[in-house]
Amino acid sequence: MSSEVTTPLSTSNFQLSTGPAVRIGLRYVRGLSEKRGAKEIEDERAGGGEFRSLFDFLERTRMKREQVENLVACGAFDGFGLERRELLWQLGLLYRSEGRNAGQRQLALALHTEQDMVTLPPMSDWDRMRADYLVLGLTPGRHPMSFLRPRLNEGMATSRMLESLADGAQIEVAGLVVCRQQPGTAKGFVFLVLEDEWGLVNVIVRPDLYEEQRPIVRGEPFLIVKGELQRRDGITNLMAQSFTPLRAGEGLAPASHNFGHGEHGGRH
């Protein structure tokens, strides 16, 4: 049984799911946290019922404009019948900062914005994916590699092909770097995890190669890795021989989880 991954806030009034669904929590939305913003939305929805429109949401919460923009951008209000760009336009017509932080607020009359609305083209799949990464740090939609795959040569291996390839095979793989590790006990070896549309690839980087291509290994979110496939004790790794940046487009640089000592610590 497959499960659908859906956007934050997407309850029955926002987005219908035909099967089991994993709901992305509101705290993943940039500008919200479990204690600030997310809890207010959840408490208001529990006490006052589902939000019926963007105007209803604005009147019943004290969200700042940037927070609401982020919710719109990641699809939280897709069920309101407007495209995301149209919702952002409507937000500009409806949002008023005056009095939003007051303890007791008099609800405004719903404004008729139809006459001020414009027809805007819907966001493309690429635009939605890019917005998801900017706002959520992940995407419930198409993996970015599915957009980049047509630019790669047909001989490029994928994660789902690795088990069928022979030990020692010379291959190239491409993917999003989701993890970098440089354990203090690894004698200078660096370990990467690449993610493509179908799974993960473990990459081992020798100390000399790391020093030679340090800026690429450290800083590029998408990589093409050439190397030798190795199988040891049931574990499949790619021993890297060279790295090439895979340019994904302006503004798309998903963060990886980096662990280790010195300049590899933290999350970029």
C-alpha positions in Angstrom: 0.0 0.0 0.0 1.4 3.4 -1.0 1.1 6.5 1.0 0.7 10.1 -0.3 2.8 12.9 1.1 0.8 16.1 1.3 1.3 19.7 2.1 0.9 21.4 5.5 -2.6 22.3 6.6 -4.1 20.1 3.9 -7.2 18.7 5.7 -10.4 17.7 4.0 -11.2 21.4 3.4 -7.8 22.0 1.8 -6.8 18.9 -0.2 -8.4 15.6 -0.6 -6.4 12.4 -0.3 -7.7 9.2 -1.8 -5.5 6.9 0.3 -3.2 6.9 3.3 -1.3 10.1 3.6 1.7 11.4 5.5 1.0 15.1 6.5 3.9 17.5 6.6 3.8 19.3 9.9 3.4 23.1 10.1 6.6 23.5 12.0 8.5 22.6 8.8 7.2 25.8 7.2 9.9 28.5 7.3 8.9 31.2 9.8 6.7 28.9 11.9 7.7 26.7 14.8 5.8 24.3 17.1 5.4 27.0 19.7 5.1 30.1 17.5 2.6 30.1 14.7 2.0 26.4 14.2 0.3 26.0 17.6 -1.9 29.1 17.0 -3.1 27.7 13.7 -3.8 24.3 15.2 -5.6 25.7 18.3 -7.8 28.0 16.1 -8.7 25.2 13.8 -9.6 22.9 16.7 -11.7 25.6 18.3 -13.3 27.4 15.4 -13.4 24.7 12.7 -11.7 24.5 9.4 -10.6 27.6 7.6 -13.0 28.5 4.8 -10.9 31.0 2.8 -7.8 33.0 2.9 -9.8 35.9 4.4 -11.1 33.6 7.1 -7.6 32.5 7.9 -6.3 36.1 8.1 -9.1 37.2 10.4 -8.7 34.2 12.8 -5.0 34.2 13.2 -2.2 36.7 13.9 0.2 35.4 11.2 2.7 37.9 9.8 2.5 38.4 6.1 5.7 36.5 5.4 4.4 33.5 7.3 1.2 33.5 5.2 3.1 33.9 2.0 5.2 30.9 2.9 2.0 28.9 3.7 0.6 29.9 0.3 3.9 29.1 -1.5 4.1 25.5 -0.2 0.4 24.7 -1.1 -1.3 24.9 2.3 -4.2 26.8 0.8 -4.5 24.9 -2.5 -8.0 23.7 -1.6 -9.4 27.2 -1.7 -9.9 27.0 -5.5 -7.2 29.5 -6.6 -3.8 29.1 -8.0 -0.9 29.9 -5.6 0.0 33.1 -7.6 -3.6 34.2 -7.4 -3.7 33.6 -3.7 -0.5 35.7 -3.2 -2.2 38.5 -5.2 -5.3 38.1 -3.0 -3.2 38.3 0.1 -1.9 41.6 -1.1 -5.4 42.9 -1.4 -6.6 41.5 2.0 -3.7 41.7 4.4 -3.7 44.6 6.9 -1.0 44.8 9.5 -2.9 47.2 11.8 -4.3 45.6 14.9 -3.1 42.1 14.1 -1.3 41.7 17.4 -4.1 43.1 19.6 -5.5 40.8 22.2 -9.1 41.5 21.1 -9.7 42.2 17.5 -13.0 43.2 15.8 -13.4 41.0 12.8 -13.5 42.9 9.5 -16.2 42.5 7.0 -15.2 40.2 4.2 -14.0 42.2 1.3 -15.1 41.5 -2.2 -11.8 41.1 -4.2 -13.1 39.6 -7.4 -13.0 42.9 -9.2 -9.4 43.4 -8.3 -8.2 39.9 -9.1 -6.2 39.2 -12.2 -5.7 36.0 -14.2 -2.2 34.6 -13.4 -0.6 31.6 -14.9 -0.3 28.6 -12.5 3.1 27.7 -11.1 4.9 25.1 -13.1 5.9 21.8 -11.4 9.5 23.2 -11.3 8.3 26.4 -9.6 6.3 24.4 -7.0 9.2 22.1 -6.3 11.5 25.1 -5.9 9.1 26.9 -3.6 8.7 23.7 -1.5 12.5 23.6 -0.9 12.7 27.3 -0.1 9.8 27.1 2.4 9.9 23.5 3.7 13.4 22.3 3.0 11.8 19.3 1.2 9.1 18.6 -1.3 6.1 16.3 -1.3 6.0 16.5 -5.1 8.4 15.5 -7.8 12.1 15.0 -6.8 14.4 17.7 -8.4 16.3 14.9 -10.1 13.3 14.1 -12.2 13.6 17.5 -13.8 17.4 17.2 -14.2 17.5 13.6 -15.5 16.7 14.5 -19.2 19.9 16.6 -19.3 22.1 13.6 -18.3 23.5 11.0 -20.6 21.6 7.7 -20.9 24.4 5.7 -19.4 24.1 7.4 -16.0 23.3 4.9 -13.3 20.5 5.4 -10.8 20.1 4.2 -7.2 17.7 1.5 -8.2 20.2 0.0 -10.7 23.1 -0.5 -8.3 22.1 -3.9 -6.9 22.1 -5.3 -10.5 25.6 -4.0 -11.3 28.7 -6.0 -10.7 31.2 -5.3 -7.9 34.0 -3.2 -9.3 31.9 -1.7 -12.1 32.9 1.8 -13.3 29.8 4.0 -13.1 28.5 7.5 -12.9 25.6 8.6 -10.7 23.9 11.9 -10.1 21.9 13.2 -7.2 21.1 15.7 -4.5 23.6 15.6 -1.6 21.5 15.0 1.5 24.3 14.2 4.0 28.0 14.9 4.3 30.1 13.2 7.1 33.7 13.5 8.1 34.2 11.4 11.3 37.2 12.3 13.3 38.2 8.6 13.3 38.0 8.2 9.5 41.5 9.3 8.8 40.4 12.1 6.5 37.8 10.1 4.5 34.6 11.9 3.8 31.2 10.1 3.3 28.4 11.5 1.2 24.8 10.3 0.7 23.3 11.2 -2.7 19.5 11.0 -3.3 17.8 10.6 -6.6 14.2 9.9 -7.6 14.4 6.3 -6.4 16.7 6.1 -3.4 20.1 6.7 -1.9 23.7 6.2 -2.9 26.5 6.0 -0.4 29.7 7.7 -1.7 33.2 7.4 -0.2 35.7 10.2 -0.8 39.4 9.5 -0.4 41.3 12.3 1.5 43.4 13.2 -1.5 40.3 13.5 -3.8 38.6 15.6 -1.1 41.5 18.0 -0.9 41.6 18.2 -4.7 37.9 18.9 -5.1 37.0 20.4 -1.7 34.9 23.3 -3.0 32.7 21.0 -5.1 32.4 18.3 -2.5 31.6 20.8 0.3 29.5 23.3 -1.5 27.6 21.9 -4.5 24.0 20.7 -3.7 23.8 18.5 -6.9 26.7 16.3 -8.0 27.7 13.9 -10.8 30.0 11.3 -9.3 32.2 8.9 -11.2 33.6 6.0 -9.4 34.0 2.3 -8.7 31.1 0.3 -7.2 32.1 -1.7 -4.1 30.3 -4.4 -2.2 31.5 -5.2 1.3 29.6 -7.2 3.9 26.3 -6.7 2.1 26.8 -2.9 1.8 27.0 -1.2 -1.5 29.2 1.9 -1.8 30.6 4.1 -4.6 34.3 4.8 -4.2 34.5 8.3 -5.8 37.1 9.1 -8.5 35.8 12.5 -9.6 33.1 15.0 -9.0 31.3 17.3 -11.4 28.7 20.0 -10.3 25.2 19.4 -11.7 23.7 22.9 -12.2 20.1 22.8 -11.1 19.0 26.4 -11.8 19.1 29.7 -9.9 17.8 29.7 -6.4 17.6 25.9 -5.9 20.1 24.8 -3.3 18.5 22.4 -0.8 20.4 22.1 2.5 22.2 18.9 3.4 22.8 17.5 6.9 26.5 17.8 7.6 28.2 16.0 10.4 31.8 15.8 11.6 34.6 18.0 12.8 35.8 21.5 11.7 34.2 22.9 8.6 31.8 20.0 8.1 29.9 20.5 11.2 26.4 21.9 11.2 23.7 22.2 8.6 24.2 24.5 5.6 
